[in-house]
Amino acid sequence: SSCGGSSMQSSSHSHTAPPESLGHVGPLARLPMTAHHGTADEGPSRPKRRPFAGGRAVAAAVVAASASPSMAMYLPGVAPIEYDAFEKVELKVNKLTSVKTQLPYSYYVLPYCQPPQIMESAENLGEILEGDMIENSPYEVQMMKNATCKVLCQMTLSPEQKAKFKSFIDDDYLVNLIIDNLPAATRYVRRGSETDGTTYMNGFPVGVHRNGKYYVHNHIKFDLKFHANPAEYDGYRIVGFEIEPYSIAQDQTDGVVQCQSGGNYPALELDEHDSVSYTYDVDWTYSHVRWASRWDNYLKMTGSQIHWFSILNSLMIMLFLSGMVAMILLRTLHRDITKYNELAGVEESAEETGWKLVHGDVFRKPVHSKFLAVSIGSGLQILCMSLVTLVFALFGILSPAHRGALLQSMMLLYAFLGILAGYVTSRLYKMFNGVDWKQTTLMCALLYPGVFFTIFFLMNLLIWGQKSSGAVPFSTLFAVLLLWFGISVPLVFLGAYFGFRKGNIELPVRTNQIPRQIPSQPWFMNATFTTLVGGILPFGAVFTELFFIMSSIWQHQFYYLFGFLALVLIILVVTCAEISIALTYFQLTSEDYHWWWRSFLSSASSALYVFLYSVMYFNSRLNIEKTVSVMLYYGYMFLMSLCFFLLTGAIGTIASFSFVRVIYGSIKVD
């Protein structure tokens, strides 16, 4: 579900009005379509479809990957469809989307031509949650059969329908069409561009507003591209679907609509016409693009240099921290430990470093230990969900061709990884000598999922109040609850059961009965200061990639740079671990043994910077004005920041705990 480099629309004009097709009105010019027409034998027949099965497709992908280069490699679960000449190709319509409102609507809420019976396509959980509404359309498209000025229908517009058109044009709504699971794209360039300024936009605008007048795009040219290879398969495969929208006031001769030819046609202005004729052209051209590469235009990486800069920036931060941690380990293990084991005087030790002096308190139970254990367990659950999802994405299983697959797989993984959250929480809580295991397990199962679901439910009510197709139906909400209480909660209890049955985590030193007094700390060791400073570096490691991810979500662009994302996640994990270890060491040398929460918050505070960055992104990149849309944006960004808070905090605490166990296990204590 981004952008910049991998998007269909470059980020530089991500929030500007899309190109219109009014010829002299607009600042953007179409690219000329150049391609060679292919020939085909007549005689339509049924399409030859390969088996659409999950396990078999995965096996086929593995075989294809290891086979010779001449063999085609297909994404698992998606197989090509071969059409015969003049065979019907189904064109479907999807939701109307807008960057300005973030509220999707069904295609047929506007007065467009409708088929005799509107049928919705079967959708998975991810598609429903994303607000997709794929339906059939009255367009008639046949393989290899060109058409010119084909009339779809003629409609008389009421004042209410005109007002609705104007409202959707003002909000920059885009129409999304699908052929053979390929979304329609609009291709355009800037006039006077010296370089190749080709950009692709998902869908096409409902209309344009120029000089106080509204124009509706009522004529569409379908530029369809096909590929054929008789040596490998029979028939033709669709490898491109581009659209050129026009606003044309068509002539009528004896009741028959006549399309205007040439570039000086009059545009269809809403206020001057009470009826609108919908027409379309179909133009098939041969393409040398293979079926397996047909998504390349949508996923063009024009911004790969920015991504490499992001990786290098993150690596520099990681190397800096690694050097600091290596210095600390070298000092502690080779100098401090040697001195302590030589039984140096307490005063001398205190002058050098003071971390040995708190050995009797370093593993003391922290305040709100139950809450800390639950937060760490939930954070590791989110981390493992992210890692497994990325592995699937890197293998191409979660490509954009699988609509909703990314979101659906993340939800399923989160539910099944409840067993990990329960296990980690119970192990930590038992180490803290906690006895209220039932309440702790319930908190693990209900606290953070409850926060996620409550905020999602409240935002869904807001969407439902706007009558948007993005509102999740109550039947789907029930399915989500079933996933939560039917799978996740029992697995959390199962994990907790295994965790409480295991013995205590062995600690290298005993905890004294009487807590040691903590000496006054210098200002730079203040908890608030170290916490806020600690979050800067993890945020610095991810903020460039964060821009692309947010552009994907809020500007409806494709994101498929999972290789970059995997690298950034690894760097984030290492950075969080190292910053927490460094700050924990400095804290212990100051004889302050309250490190549990500090190690969690020092890396988790990066979530605060993520949320502040989202505020800056909202004000600089988005043009959202509606109150409901603003609430949706900040609601979802709060949930994203909360997930980031738990993930980074859990990494920091686990790393610091491992570090503290190692250094205190290396010294002799009376």
C-alpha positions as CSV (number, residue, x, y, z in Angstrom):
1,S,0.0,0.0,0.0
2,S,4.3,4.8,-2.0
3,C,5.5,6.5,-3.9
4,G,8.2,8.6,-5.0
5,G,10.4,6.2,-6.8
6,S,8.0,3.3,-7.0
7,S,4.8,5.2,-7.8
8,M,2.7,5.9,-10.8
9,Q,2.9,9.6,-10.0
10,S,6.0,11.5,-9.0
11,S,6.0,13.1,-5.6
12,S,6.7,16.5,-7.1
13,H,3.1,16.8,-8.4
14,S,1.5,14.4,-6.0
15,H,-1.0,16.8,-4.7
16,T,-1.6,18.9,-7.8
17,A,-4.5,18.6,-10.1
18,P,-4.2,15.8,-12.6
19,P,-3.8,16.6,-16.3
20,E,-6.9,17.4,-18.2
21,S,-7.7,16.6,-21.8
22,L,-9.2,20.0,-22.8
23,G,-6.4,20.6,-25.3
24,H,-5.9,24.4,-25.1
25,V,-7.0,24.7,-21.5
26,G,-4.4,22.5,-19.7
27,P,-0.7,22.9,-19.0
28,L,0.1,19.3,-19.6
29,A,0.4,17.5,-23.0
30,R,-0.2,13.9,-23.9
31,L,2.6,11.7,-25.1
32,P,2.1,10.4,-28.7
33,M,1.2,6.8,-28.7
34,T,3.7,4.9,-31.0
35,A,3.4,1.2,-31.4
36,H,3.1,-1.4,-34.2
37,H,-0.2,-3.1,-34.7
38,G,-0.2,-6.8,-34.6
39,T,-2.2,-9.2,-36.7
40,A,-4.4,-12.0,-35.4
41,D,-6.5,-14.8,-36.7
42,E,-10.2,-14.5,-36.3
43,G,-12.3,-17.0,-34.4
44,P,-13.1,-16.2,-30.8
45,S,-13.1,-19.0,-28.3
46,R,-12.9,-19.3,-24.5
47,P,-9.7,-18.1,-22.8
48,K,-7.1,-20.6,-21.7
49,R,-6.6,-20.1,-18.0
50,R,-3.8,-21.7,-15.9
51,P,-4.8,-23.2,-12.6
52,F,-5.4,-20.5,-10.0
53,A,-4.3,-22.4,-6.9
54,G,-2.2,-21.1,-4.0
55,G,0.1,-24.1,-3.2
56,R,0.5,-25.2,-6.9
57,A,1.3,-21.6,-7.9
58,V,4.0,-21.3,-5.3
59,A,5.6,-24.5,-6.4
60,A,5.4,-23.3,-10.0
61,A,7.1,-20.1,-9.1
62,V,10.0,-22.0,-7.4
63,V,10.4,-24.3,-10.5
64,A,10.3,-21.2,-12.8
65,A,12.9,-19.4,-10.7
66,S,15.3,-22.4,-11.0
67,A,14.6,-23.0,-14.7
68,S,16.2,-21.6,-17.8
69,P,15.8,-17.8,-18.5
70,S,13.5,-18.6,-21.4
71,M,10.8,-19.9,-19.0
72,A,8.4,-17.2,-17.7
73,M,8.3,-16.6,-14.0
74,Y,5.0,-15.6,-12.5
75,L,4.1,-14.2,-9.2
76,P,2.6,-16.9,-7.0
77,G,-1.2,-17.0,-7.2
78,V,-1.3,-14.9,-10.4
79,A,-1.3,-16.7,-13.7
80,P,-1.7,-15.1,-17.2
81,I,-4.8,-15.3,-19.2
82,E,-4.6,-15.8,-22.9
83,Y,-7.4,-14.4,-25.1
84,D,-8.3,-15.4,-28.6
85,A,-8.9,-12.8,-31.3
86,F,-12.2,-10.9,-30.9
87,E,-12.9,-12.6,-27.6
88,K,-14.7,-10.5,-24.9
89,V,-12.4,-8.8,-22.4
90,E,-14.2,-7.8,-19.2
91,L,-13.6,-4.2,-18.1
92,K,-14.5,-3.6,-14.4
93,V,-14.8,-0.4,-12.4
94,N,-13.4,0.2,-9.0
95,K,-13.9,2.9,-6.3
96,L,-13.6,6.7,-7.0
97,T,-10.6,8.0,-4.9
98,S,-9.4,11.4,-3.9
99,V,-6.2,12.6,-2.2
100,K,-8.0,15.6,-0.9
101,T,-10.7,13.8,1.1
102,Q,-9.3,10.2,1.6
103,L,-12.9,9.0,1.3
104,P,-13.5,6.5,-1.5
105,Y,-16.9,6.1,-3.1
106,S,-18.6,3.6,-5.4
107,Y,-18.2,4.3,-9.1
108,Y,-22.0,4.4,-9.6
109,V,-22.7,7.1,-7.1
110,L,-22.1,9.5,-10.0
111,P,-24.5,9.4,-13.0
112,Y,-22.4,7.0,-15.2
113,C,-23.8,4.4,-17.5
114,Q,-24.8,1.2,-15.7
115,P,-25.0,-2.4,-16.9
116,P,-28.4,-4.1,-16.7
117,Q,-27.4,-5.7,-13.4
118,I,-24.5,-4.4,-11.2
119,M,-22.5,-7.3,-9.7
120,E,-19.7,-6.9,-7.2
121,S,-16.6,-9.0,-7.5
122,A,-15.7,-11.3,-4.6
123,E,-13.2,-9.5,-2.3
124,N,-10.8,-10.6,0.4
125,L,-10.5,-9.0,3.9
126,G,-7.8,-6.6,2.8
127,E,-9.8,-5.3,-0.1
128,I,-12.8,-4.6,2.0
129,L,-10.8,-2.8,4.7
130,E,-9.2,-0.7,2.0
131,G,-12.6,0.3,0.7
132,D,-12.2,-1.4,-2.8
133,M,-15.5,-1.9,-4.6
134,I,-14.9,-3.8,-7.9
135,E,-18.0,-4.0,-10.1
136,N,-18.9,-4.9,-13.6
137,S,-19.4,-2.2,-16.3
138,P,-21.3,-1.8,-19.6
139,Y,-18.1,-1.3,-21.6
140,E,-17.7,-3.8,-24.4
141,V,-14.1,-4.6,-25.2
142,Q,-12.9,-7.4,-27.5
143,M,-9.4,-8.6,-28.0
144,M,-7.7,-7.1,-31.1
145,K,-10.9,-5.3,-32.2
146,N,-10.5,-1.5,-32.4
147,A,-13.5,0.7,-32.0
148,T,-14.1,4.5,-32.6
149,C,-16.7,6.6,-31.0
150,K,-18.7,3.8,-29.5
151,V,-21.7,5.1,-27.6
152,L,-22.2,3.8,-24.1
153,C,-25.3,5.7,-23.2
154,Q,-26.9,9.2,-23.1
155,M,-28.1,10.6,-19.8
156,T,-30.1,13.6,-18.8
157,L,-28.5,15.4,-15.8
158,S,-30.7,16.8,-13.0
159,P,-29.4,19.9,-11.0
160,E,-28.6,17.5,-8.1
161,Q,-26.5,15.3,-10.4
162,K,-24.7,18.3,-11.8
163,A,-24.0,19.5,-8.3
164,K,-22.6,16.1,-7.4
165,F,-20.3,16.2,-10.4
166,K,-19.0,19.6,-9.4
167,S,-18.4,18.5,-5.9
168,F,-16.4,15.4,-7.1
169,I,-14.4,17.5,-9.6
170,D,-13.6,20.1,-6.8
171,D,-12.3,17.3,-4.6
172,D,-10.1,15.9,-7.4
173,Y,-11.7,12.5,-7.5
174,L,-10.2,9.9,-9.9
175,V,-12.0,7.1,-11.7
176,N,-10.3,3.7,-11.4
177,L,-10.9,1.0,-14.1
178,I,-9.5,-2.6,-14.3
179,I,-8.9,-4.9,-17.2
180,D,-7.4,-8.4,-16.7
181,N,-6.4,-7.4,-13.1
182,L,-4.4,-4.4,-14.5
183,P,-5.4,-0.9,-13.3
184,A,-5.9,1.9,-15.8
185,A,-3.1,4.4,-15.9
186,T,-2.9,7.9,-17.4
187,R,0.4,8.8,-19.0
188,Y,1.5,12.4,-19.4
189,V,4.5,14.8,-19.6
190,R,5.2,18.4,-18.7
191,R,5.2,20.8,-21.7
192,G,8.7,22.0,-22.4
193,S,10.3,19.3,-20.4
194,E,13.9,18.8,-21.6
195,T,14.2,15.4,-20.0
196,D,11.9,12.4,-20.4
197,G,9.2,13.6,-17.9
198,T,6.9,10.6,-18.3
199,T,4.8,10.0,-15.3
200,Y,1.9,7.6,-14.7
201,M,-1.2,8.3,-12.6
202,N,-3.5,5.7,-11.3
203,G,-6.9,6.3,-12.9
204,F,-8.2,9.4,-14.6
205,P,-9.9,12.5,-13.2
206,V,-13.7,12.8,-13.2
207,G,-13.4,16.2,-14.8
208,V,-11.6,19.5,-14.5
209,H,-12.5,23.0,-13.2
210,R,-11.0,25.8,-15.2
211,N,-11.8,29.5,-15.2
212,G,-15.0,29.0,-13.1
213,K,-16.3,26.3,-15.5
214,Y,-16.7,22.6,-14.9
215,Y,-15.9,20.0,-17.6
216,V,-16.8,16.3,-17.4
217,H,-14.6,13.6,-19.0
218,N,-17.3,11.8,-21.0
219,H,-15.1,10.3,-23.8
220,I,-12.4,7.8,-23.0
221,K,-9.8,6.3,-25.3
222,F,-8.6,2.9,-24.1
223,D,-5.0,2.3,-25.2
224,L,-4.6,-1.4,-24.7
225,K,-1.4,-3.3,-25.3
226,F,-1.0,-7.0,-26.0
227,H,1.8,-9.4,-26.3
228,A,1.9,-12.7,-28.3
229,N,4.5,-15.5,-28.4
230,P,3.2,-18.5,-30.5
231,A,6.3,-20.5,-29.5
232,E,5.3,-20.5,-25.8
233,Y,1.5,-20.1,-25.8
234,D,-1.6,-19.7,-28.0
235,G,-3.5,-16.4,-28.0
236,Y,-2.7,-13.0,-26.7
237,R,-1.9,-11.5,-23.3
238,I,-2.8,-8.0,-22.1
239,V,0.3,-6.2,-21.0
240,G,-0.7,-2.6,-20.8
241,F,-3.8,-0.5,-20.0
242,E,-3.6,3.3,-20.5
243,I,-6.4,5.8,-20.7
244,E,-6.8,9.2,-22.4
245,P,-9.8,11.0,-21.0
246,Y,-11.5,13.8,-23.0
247,S,-14.3,16.2,-22.5
248,I,-16.3,16.4,-25.7
249,A,-19.7,18.0,-26.5
250,Q,-20.7,15.5,-29.2
251,D,-23.0,16.4,-32.1
252,Q,-26.2,14.5,-32.7
253,T,-27.5,13.7,-36.1
254,D,-31.0,12.2,-36.2
255,G,-30.6,11.1,-32.6
256,V,-27.2,9.4,-33.3
257,V,-24.2,10.7,-31.4
258,Q,-21.3,11.9,-33.6
259,C,-17.9,12.3,-32.0
260,Q,-15.8,15.3,-32.9
261,S,-12.6,14.7,-34.7
262,G,-9.4,16.8,-34.5
263,G,-8.1,18.8,-31.5
264,N,-10.4,21.8,-31.7
265,Y,-13.5,20.0,-30.4
266,P,-15.8,21.9,-28.0
267,A,-15.5,20.7,-24.4
268,L,-18.6,19.5,-22.5
269,E,-19.3,22.3,-19.9
270,L,-21.7,21.2,-17.2
271,D,-23.7,24.4,-16.9
272,E,-24.3,24.6,-20.7
273,H,-25.6,21.1,-21.2
274,D,-28.4,19.2,-19.6
275,S,-27.5,15.9,-21.0
276,V,-24.2,14.0,-21.5
277,S,-23.3,11.3,-24.0
278,Y,-20.7,8.8,-22.8
279,T,-18.5,7.4,-25.6
280,Y,-15.2,5.5,-25.9
281,D,-12.5,4.4,-28.3
282,V,-10.6,1.1,-28.1
283,D,-7.1,1.0,-29.7
284,W,-5.1,-2.2,-29.5
285,T,-1.3,-2.1,-30.1
286,Y,1.3,-4.7,-30.0
287,S,3.9,-4.4,-27.3
288,H,7.3,-6.2,-26.8
289,V,6.7,-6.1,-23.0
290,R,6.3,-9.6,-21.6
291,W,3.4,-10.4,-19.3
292,A,5.7,-10.9,-16.3
293,S,7.0,-7.3,-16.7
294,R,3.7,-5.5,-17.3
295,W,3.7,-3.9,-13.8
296,D,7.0,-2.2,-14.5
297,N,5.4,1.1,-15.6
298,Y,3.4,1.2,-12.4
299,L,6.5,0.5,-10.2
300,K,9.0,2.7,-12.0
301,M,11.9,3.5,-9.7
302,T,12.7,7.0,-10.8
303,G,13.7,7.9,-7.3
304,S,16.1,5.0,-6.6
305,Q,18.9,7.5,-6.0
306,I,16.9,8.9,-3.1
307,H,16.5,5.4,-1.7
308,W,20.2,4.7,-1.9
309,F,20.9,8.0,-0.1
310,S,18.4,6.9,2.6
311,I,20.2,3.6,3.0
312,L,23.7,5.3,3.1
313,N,22.4,7.8,5.7
314,S,21.0,5.0,7.8
315,L,24.2,3.0,7.5
316,M,26.3,5.9,8.7
317,I,24.1,6.3,11.8
318,M,24.4,2.5,12.4
319,L,28.2,2.5,12.0
320,F,28.5,5.5,14.4
321,L,26.4,3.7,17.0
322,S,28.2,0.4,16.4
323,G,31.5,2.2,17.1
324,M,30.2,3.6,20.3
325,V,28.8,0.3,21.5
326,A,32.1,-1.5,20.6
327,M,34.0,1.1,22.6
328,I,31.7,0.5,25.6
329,L,32.0,-3.3,25.4
330,L,35.8,-3.0,25.0
331,R,36.0,-0.7,28.0
332,T,33.6,-2.8,30.2
333,L,34.9,-6.2,29.3
334,H,38.6,-5.5,29.1
335,R,39.1,-2.8,31.7
336,D,36.2,-2.6,34.2
337,I,35.7,-6.4,34.5
338,T,39.5,-6.9,34.9
339,K,39.7,-4.4,37.7
340,Y,36.6,-5.6,39.5
341,N,37.9,-9.2,39.4
342,E,41.2,-8.1,40.8
343,L,39.2,-7.0,43.8
344,A,40.2,-3.3,43.6
345,G,39.0,-1.1,46.3
346,V,35.4,0.2,46.3
347,E,36.6,3.8,46.2
348,E,38.9,3.2,43.3
349,S,36.1,1.4,41.4
350,A,33.7,4.2,42.1
351,E,36.2,6.6,40.6
352,E,36.5,4.6,37.4
353,T,33.0,3.3,36.8
354,G,30.1,2.8,39.1
355,W,28.1,0.1,37.4
356,K,29.4,-2.7,39.7
357,L,28.1,-0.8,42.7
358,V,24.5,-1.4,41.7
359,H,24.8,-5.1,41.1
360,G,22.4,-5.8,44.0
361,D,19.7,-3.6,42.4
362,V,20.2,-3.8,38.7
363,F,17.6,-6.5,38.3
364,R,15.1,-5.0,40.8
365,K,11.5,-5.2,39.7
366,P,10.5,-2.0,37.8
367,V,7.4,0.0,38.6
368,H,4.3,-1.0,36.5
369,S,6.2,-4.2,35.6
370,K,3.0,-5.8,34.3
371,F,2.5,-3.0,31.8
372,L,6.1,-3.2,30.7
373,A,6.0,-6.9,30.1
374,V,2.8,-6.6,28.0
375,S,4.3,-3.7,26.0
376,I,7.5,-5.7,25.2
377,G,5.4,-8.8,24.3
378,S,3.2,-6.8,22.0
379,G,6.2,-5.0,20.4
380,L,7.9,-8.3,19.5
381,Q,4.6,-9.5,18.1
382,I,4.5,-6.5,15.7
383,L,8.2,-6.9,14.9
384,C,7.9,-10.5,13.9
385,M,4.7,-9.7,11.9
386,S,6.7,-7.1,10.0
387,L,9.6,-9.4,9.4
388,V,7.5,-12.3,8.1
389,T,5.4,-9.9,5.9
390,L,8.6,-8.5,4.4
391,V,9.9,-12.0,3.6
392,F,6.6,-12.8,1.8
393,A,6.8,-9.4,0.0
394,L,10.4,-10.0,-1.1
395,F,9.3,-13.3,-2.7
396,G,6.6,-11.4,-4.7
397,I,3.7,-13.1,-2.9
398,L,2.3,-9.7,-1.8
399,S,2.7,-7.8,-5.0
400,P,0.2,-5.0,-6.0
401,A,-1.4,-7.6,-8.4
402,H,-2.9,-9.2,-5.2
403,R,-5.2,-6.4,-4.1
404,G,-5.6,-6.3,-0.3
405,A,-3.1,-9.2,0.2
406,L,-0.6,-7.1,2.1
407,L,-3.2,-5.9,4.7
408,Q,-4.9,-9.2,5.0
409,S,-1.6,-11.1,5.5
410,M,-0.5,-8.6,8.2
411,M,-3.8,-9.0,10.1
412,L,-3.6,-12.8,10.0
413,L,0.1,-12.9,11.0
414,Y,-0.7,-10.5,13.9
415,A,-3.5,-12.8,15.1
416,F,-1.4,-16.0,14.9
417,L,1.7,-14.3,16.5
418,G,-0.4,-13.8,19.6
419,I,1.3,-16.9,20.9
420,L,4.6,-15.1,20.8
421,A,3.3,-12.1,22.7
422,G,1.8,-14.3,25.4
423,Y,5.0,-16.3,25.8
424,V,7.3,-13.3,26.0
425,T,5.0,-11.4,28.4
426,S,4.7,-14.4,30.7
427,R,8.5,-15.0,30.8
428,L,9.2,-11.4,31.7
429,Y,6.4,-11.2,34.2
430,K,7.6,-14.4,35.9
431,M,11.1,-13.0,36.1
432,F,9.7,-9.9,37.9
433,N,8.2,-12.4,40.4
434,G,4.7,-11.5,39.4
435,V,1.8,-13.7,40.6
436,D,-1.2,-12.2,38.8
437,W,-0.7,-14.2,35.6
438,K,-4.4,-14.2,34.6
439,Q,-4.7,-10.4,34.6
440,T,-1.4,-10.1,32.8
441,T,-2.4,-12.5,30.1
442,L,-5.7,-10.8,29.6
443,M,-4.0,-7.4,29.4
444,C,-1.7,-8.8,26.7
445,A,-4.6,-10.2,24.7
446,L,-6.9,-7.2,25.0
447,L,-5.0,-3.9,25.8
448,Y,-3.2,-2.9,22.6
449,P,-5.5,-4.8,20.2
450,G,-8.4,-3.1,22.0
451,V,-6.9,0.3,21.4
452,F,-6.3,-0.5,17.7
453,F,-9.9,-1.8,17.3
454,T,-11.6,1.0,19.2
455,I,-9.9,3.8,17.2
456,F,-10.5,1.9,14.0
457,F,-14.2,1.4,14.9
458,L,-14.7,5.2,15.8
459,M,-13.0,6.2,12.5
460,N,-15.2,3.7,10.6
461,L,-18.3,5.4,12.1
462,L,-17.0,8.7,10.7
463,I,-16.5,7.2,7.3
464,W,-20.0,5.5,7.5
465,G,-21.5,9.0,8.3
466,Q,-20.0,10.3,5.0
467,K,-21.7,7.4,3.1
468,S,-18.3,6.4,1.7
469,S,-17.6,2.9,0.3
470,G,-14.5,3.0,2.6
471,A,-16.8,2.2,5.5
472,V,-16.2,-1.4,6.6
473,P,-19.5,-3.3,6.8
474,F,-20.5,-4.7,10.2
475,S,-20.2,-8.3,8.9
476,T,-16.5,-7.6,8.2
477,L,-16.1,-6.0,11.6
478,F,-17.5,-9.2,13.1
479,A,-15.0,-11.2,11.1
480,V,-12.2,-9.0,12.5
481,L,-13.6,-9.6,16.1
482,L,-13.7,-13.3,15.3
483,L,-10.1,-13.2,14.2
484,W,-9.2,-11.4,17.5
485,F,-11.2,-13.4,20.0
486,G,-11.3,-16.7,18.1
487,I,-7.6,-16.9,17.2
488,S,-5.5,-14.3,18.8
489,V,-6.8,-14.4,22.4
490,P,-6.6,-18.2,22.7
491,L,-3.1,-18.2,21.2
492,V,-2.0,-15.5,23.7
493,F,-3.2,-17.7,26.6
494,L,-1.5,-20.7,25.0
495,G,1.8,-18.8,24.8
496,A,1.4,-17.6,28.4
497,Y,0.8,-21.1,29.5
498,F,4.1,-22.3,28.0
499,G,5.9,-19.3,29.3
500,F,4.7,-19.7,33.0
501,R,5.5,-23.4,32.9
502,K,9.1,-22.7,32.1
503,G,11.6,-22.0,34.8
504,N,12.7,-18.4,35.7
505,I,15.2,-16.6,33.5
506,E,18.5,-17.1,35.3
507,L,20.0,-13.8,36.5
508,P,23.8,-13.5,37.2
509,V,23.4,-11.5,40.5
510,R,20.9,-11.6,43.4
511,T,18.8,-8.6,44.2
512,N,19.2,-7.0,47.7
513,Q,16.2,-6.6,49.9
514,I,16.9,-2.9,50.6
515,P,17.1,-0.6,47.6
516,R,20.3,1.3,47.2
517,Q,20.1,5.1,47.3
518,I,20.7,6.7,43.9
519,P,23.1,9.7,43.9
520,S,22.1,13.0,42.4
521,Q,22.4,12.8,38.6
522,P,23.9,15.4,36.2
523,W,21.4,17.3,34.0
524,F,22.3,15.3,30.9
525,M,21.3,12.1,32.6
526,N,17.8,13.4,33.2
527,A,15.2,10.8,32.2
528,T,13.3,13.1,29.9
529,F,16.5,14.4,28.2
530,T,18.0,10.9,27.5
531,T,14.7,9.6,26.3
532,L,14.1,12.4,23.8
533,V,17.8,12.2,22.6
534,G,17.6,8.4,22.2
535,G,14.7,8.5,19.8
536,I,16.5,10.9,17.3
537,L,18.8,8.3,15.8
538,P,16.3,5.5,15.1
539,F,14.0,8.1,13.5
540,G,16.9,9.4,11.5
541,A,17.6,5.9,10.2
542,V,14.0,5.5,8.7
543,F,12.6,9.0,8.0
544,T,13.5,9.0,4.2
545,E,11.8,5.6,3.7
546,L,8.9,6.8,5.9
547,F,8.2,9.6,3.3
548,F,7.7,7.0,0.6
549,I,5.5,4.8,2.8
550,M,3.3,7.7,3.7
551,S,3.0,8.8,0.1
552,S,1.9,5.3,-0.7
553,I,-0.9,5.4,1.9
554,W,-2.1,9.0,1.6
555,Q,-1.4,9.7,-2.1
556,H,-2.7,6.3,-3.4
557,Q,0.6,5.3,-5.0
558,F,2.0,1.9,-5.4
559,Y,4.8,0.8,-3.1
560,Y,6.9,-2.1,-4.1
561,L,10.4,-1.3,-2.8
562,F,10.4,-4.1,-0.2
563,G,14.1,-4.7,-0.7
564,F,14.9,-1.2,0.5
565,L,12.3,-1.5,3.3
566,A,13.9,-4.8,4.5
567,L,17.3,-3.1,4.7
568,V,15.9,-0.2,6.6
569,L,14.1,-2.5,9.0
570,I,17.4,-4.3,9.8
571,I,19.2,-1.0,10.3
572,L,16.3,0.2,12.5
573,V,16.6,-3.0,14.7
574,V,20.4,-2.6,15.1
575,T,20.1,1.2,15.8
576,C,17.4,0.8,18.4
577,A,19.4,-2.0,20.1
578,E,22.7,0.0,20.1
579,I,21.2,3.3,21.3
580,S,19.5,1.6,24.2
581,I,22.6,-0.3,25.2
582,A,24.7,2.9,25.1
583,L,22.2,4.9,27.2
584,T,21.7,2.0,29.7
585,Y,25.5,1.7,30.2
586,F,25.8,5.5,30.8
587,Q,22.9,5.3,33.3
588,L,24.5,2.4,35.2
589,T,27.8,4.1,35.4
590,S,26.0,7.0,37.1
591,E,24.8,4.4,39.7
592,D,21.2,4.7,38.5
593,Y,19.7,1.2,38.3
594,H,16.1,2.3,37.1
595,W,17.0,1.2,33.5
596,W,14.1,-1.0,32.6
597,W,11.6,1.7,31.5
598,R,14.4,4.0,30.4
599,S,15.8,1.4,27.9
600,F,12.2,1.0,26.5
601,L,11.5,4.7,26.1
602,S,14.9,5.7,24.9
603,S,14.3,3.9,21.6
604,A,10.5,4.1,21.6
605,S,10.6,7.9,21.7
606,S,11.4,7.7,18.0
607,A,7.6,7.2,17.6
608,L,7.1,10.7,18.9
609,Y,9.3,12.0,16.0
610,V,7.3,9.8,13.6
611,F,4.1,11.5,14.7
612,L,5.6,15.0,14.5
613,Y,6.9,14.2,11.0
614,S,3.3,13.2,10.0
615,V,2.1,16.6,11.2
616,M,4.8,18.2,9.0
617,Y,3.9,15.9,6.1
618,F,0.2,16.8,6.4
619,N,0.9,20.6,6.2
620,S,3.5,20.4,3.4
621,R,2.4,17.6,1.2
622,L,-1.4,17.1,1.6
623,N,-4.3,19.3,0.7
624,I,-6.9,17.8,3.0
625,E,-9.6,20.2,4.2
626,K,-12.6,18.2,5.4
627,T,-12.8,17.7,9.2
628,V,-13.6,14.0,8.9
629,S,-10.6,13.5,6.5
630,V,-8.3,15.3,8.9
631,M,-9.5,13.1,11.8
632,L,-8.9,10.0,9.7
633,Y,-5.4,11.1,8.9
634,Y,-4.3,11.8,12.4
635,G,-6.2,8.7,13.8
636,Y,-4.4,6.3,11.4
637,M,-1.0,8.1,12.0
638,F,-1.5,7.7,15.7
639,L,-2.0,4.0,15.2
640,M,1.1,3.8,13.0
641,S,3.1,5.7,15.6
642,L,1.8,3.4,18.4
643,C,2.9,0.3,16.5
644,F,6.3,2.0,16.0
645,F,6.5,2.9,19.7
646,L,5.9,-0.8,20.8
647,L,8.3,-2.2,18.1
648,T,11.2,0.0,18.8
649,G,10.7,0.0,22.6
650,A,10.7,-3.8,22.7
651,I,13.9,-4.0,20.7
652,G,15.6,-1.5,23.0
653,T,14.6,-3.3,26.2
654,I,15.5,-6.8,25.0
655,A,18.9,-5.6,23.8
656,S,19.6,-3.8,27.1
657,F,18.5,-6.8,29.2
658,S,20.9,-9.0,27.2
659,F,23.7,-6.5,27.6
660,V,23.2,-6.1,31.4
661,R,23.1,-9.9,31.9
662,V,26.3,-10.3,30.0
663,I,28.3,-7.6,31.8
664,Y,27.1,-8.6,35.3
665,G,27.7,-12.3,34.5
666,S,31.3,-11.4,33.7
667,I,32.3,-10.1,37.2
668,K,32.8,-11.8,40.5
669,V,30.4,-10.7,43.2
670,D,30.7,-11.6,46.9
